[in-house]
Each structure stands twice: as C-alpha cells, then as structure tokens.
Amino acid sequence: MRLSEYTDYTLRVLMYCAAHRDRLVTIGELAEHHGLSKNHLMKVVNDLARQGLLETTRGRGGGLRLLAEPETIRIGDVVRATETDFRLVECFDATTNACTLTPSCRLKHLFDDALAGYFKALDGATLADMTHGQSATKGKSPLSQTGRKLPAVVAAPIPRRAARLGRSA
C-alpha cells in the first residue's frame, strides 16, 4: 500500500506547522522548504483549515498555524481523512466483488487484519511524536505519548549494482 502525494503533503504541512508553533508559517515558506508546488499546498491547507486543524490568516503578514495541540492529532486520523481507498483487495468491496474465491478464501481476513494493524500503529502516534526535537532523542528510538517505542527512520537500501560499484543510488 502506498500513500498518495496528497497525504504526504498533508503530513508535511502539519509537521512543519507543529515544529514552528511560535509563529505563522507561509505557503511560500512551505513550498520552498519541501520543494513543492504552492498550488498543491494551497489545496492541502484549505482542507486542513476546513477540518479545523489549521488557522489561516490572509493578507500581508498572514500565514497559517496549527489550531489543535499536536498531542491530540493522531496520524491515523489524518491518513483516514486524506486517503480515498483502503480496499487492499477486490473482495473488500461487496458491491464490486467478482472474485470466485470469495466463499472459501482466507486472504481477505489476512489483509483485513494487516490493515487493522496498520491503523493501530498509525493511531498510536500523534503529530507531537513525529515532531519532537531530534537532538534529544539522537541514538535512541523516541517514545510516543502512550510510552510505546516508535520505529526508527530507516534509509532506503542501496541497489546491489550501486553498492558493488561503491556508489550510492
């Protein structure tokens, strides 16, 4: 399963705003920092404002700021609000299911359990967990607000050919 760019941008906006709670953040600043289109970010910001997560101020000296406390924003809720389809397999939608294996297939239950585990992990983390200072937790895996150990960020693997040649991808 892969998250949409829209969800990615939404999480980036929220994390940036949570990390800069002391001031207003501008769309231009977000676009420059993340290398993203201002137009895409405007759509994200408008949706987040409609959901009550961001406060926006128009005009000169305006910008946006996080309305809710980062500790109250669950990552799972953000993903649910921005993604449109969590049907991992055809049989998740009874109205369009044409799979002949459905009566005896156990895969649906496996994927259903996997999706539940996915959201359990996302619901166990808040925006605050994702934005606390990295220097304080350097070398340690940070804990969530619930005291659960959060996964460490892992770098993408280097393709074999690049590793053999001594280059990074």
Legacy VTK file of the C-alpha trace (Angstrom):
# vtk DataFile Version 3.0
C-alpha trace
ASCII
DATASET POLYDATA
POINTS 169 float
0.000 0.000 0.000
1.270 3.438 -0.853
0.031 6.772 0.458
-0.983 9.411 -2.059
1.109 12.525 -2.582
-1.788 14.480 -1.123
-1.495 12.600 2.174
2.276 13.040 2.111
1.899 16.807 1.612
-0.740 16.970 4.336
1.556 15.292 6.835
4.456 17.553 5.818
2.346 20.700 6.329
1.150 19.537 9.738
4.617 18.512 10.872
6.169 21.792 9.734
3.459 23.822 11.463
3.847 21.761 14.639
7.606 22.347 14.590
7.072 26.124 14.196
4.252 26.732 16.678
5.773 30.023 17.799
4.942 31.863 14.564
2.830 31.978 11.423
4.055 29.838 8.531
3.509 30.892 4.914
2.607 28.772 1.912
5.697 30.125 0.146
7.903 29.026 3.027
6.373 25.537 2.982
6.717 25.272 -0.797
10.357 26.330 -0.695
11.255 24.144 2.278
9.713 20.990 0.800
10.256 21.756 -2.889
6.531 21.529 -3.589
4.052 23.468 -5.690
2.303 26.379 -3.955
-0.935 25.424 -5.735
-0.875 21.883 -4.325
-0.096 23.212 -0.864
-2.979 25.718 -1.076
-5.424 22.833 -1.580
-3.937 20.930 1.351
-4.014 23.989 3.618
-7.618 24.803 2.684
-8.692 21.246 3.520
-6.827 21.307 6.826
-8.470 24.635 7.696
-11.920 23.203 6.877
-11.168 20.254 9.165
-10.267 22.654 11.981
-6.614 21.641 12.179
-5.139 24.879 10.813
-5.972 28.523 11.327
-5.288 30.719 8.301
-4.794 34.470 8.188
-4.987 36.219 4.836
-3.104 39.222 3.577
0.233 40.815 4.267
1.740 39.369 7.411
-0.669 36.440 7.210
0.020 32.753 7.223
-1.120 29.637 8.954
-0.692 27.919 12.256
-1.725 24.721 13.902
-5.057 25.141 15.720
-5.114 21.862 17.628
-2.424 20.683 20.005
-0.002 18.281 18.254
-0.599 15.722 21.037
-4.276 15.494 20.010
-3.732 14.871 16.293
-3.398 11.166 15.567
-1.536 10.246 12.390
-4.134 7.555 11.660
-6.925 10.148 11.660
-5.009 12.325 9.208
-4.412 9.384 6.867
-8.073 8.338 7.030
-9.175 11.892 6.221
-6.898 12.235 3.184
-6.820 8.794 1.579
-9.758 7.728 -0.546
-9.449 3.957 -0.811
-8.344 1.316 1.669
-9.578 -1.658 -0.337
-6.441 -3.751 -0.432
-8.131 -6.458 -2.470
-11.253 -6.645 -4.630
-13.318 -8.531 -2.060
-13.154 -5.625 0.419
-15.988 -4.017 -1.569
-19.017 -6.321 -1.619
-20.734 -4.225 -4.323
-17.963 -4.753 -6.909
-16.537 -8.083 -5.751
-16.426 -10.575 -8.633
-13.791 -12.900 -7.189
-14.769 -16.546 -7.462
-12.602 -17.485 -4.471
-14.529 -15.307 -2.000
-16.606 -18.074 -0.354
-13.553 -20.068 0.735
-10.678 -17.575 0.557
-8.839 -16.616 3.721
-6.776 -13.815 2.171
-9.449 -11.201 2.854
-9.169 -11.886 6.579
-5.376 -11.723 6.441
-5.424 -8.398 4.605
-8.165 -7.112 6.892
-6.003 -7.940 9.923
-2.987 -6.304 8.263
-4.978 -3.122 7.598
-6.191 -3.087 11.202
-2.563 -3.440 12.372
-1.515 -0.622 10.051
-4.090 1.725 11.561
-3.327 0.558 15.083
0.280 1.660 14.544
-0.759 4.982 12.969
-3.327 5.646 15.707
-0.642 5.028 18.327
1.367 8.009 17.087
0.497 11.688 17.245
1.786 14.703 15.410
3.764 15.575 18.550
5.526 12.200 18.358
6.621 12.996 14.815
7.936 16.484 15.547
9.718 16.401 18.900
13.354 17.570 18.698
15.663 15.038 17.089
18.713 16.061 19.130
17.113 14.970 22.409
16.425 11.501 21.076
19.515 11.048 18.934
20.733 7.491 19.170
17.518 6.367 20.869
14.191 5.390 19.408
11.704 8.017 20.619
8.632 7.083 22.630
5.102 8.017 21.647
2.794 9.898 24.015
1.498 6.483 25.085
5.033 5.366 26.008
5.222 2.957 23.059
8.524 2.803 21.201
8.260 4.422 17.760
10.005 2.919 14.736
13.326 4.450 13.764
13.647 6.012 10.334
15.477 3.635 8.027
17.369 4.770 4.950
16.381 3.285 1.609
18.542 0.310 0.663
21.259 0.866 -1.919
20.659 -1.170 -5.080
23.112 -4.079 -5.403
24.746 -2.762 -8.537
25.397 0.670 -6.962
26.698 -0.961 -3.780
29.047 -3.160 -5.835
30.396 -0.126 -7.626
30.841 1.770 -4.356
28.284 4.444 -5.284
25.072 5.461 -3.578
21.838 5.499 -5.537
LINES 1 170
169 0 1 2 3 4 5 6 7 8 9 10 11 12 13 14 15 16 17 18 19 20 21 22 23 24 25 26 27 28 29 30 31 32 33 34 35 36 37 38 39 40 41 42 43 44 45 46 47 48 49 50 51 52 53 54 55 56 57 58 59 60 61 62 63 64 65 66 67 68 69 70 71 72 73 74 75 76 77 78 79 80 81 82 83 84 85 86 87 88 89 90 91 92 93 94 95 96 97 98 99 100 101 102 103 104 105 106 107 108 109 110 111 112 113 114 115 116 117 118 119 120 121 122 123 124 125 126 127 128 129 130 131 132 133 134 135 136 137 138 139 140 141 142 143 144 145 146 147 148 149 150 151 152 153 154 155 156 157 158 159 160 161 162 163 164 165 166 167 168
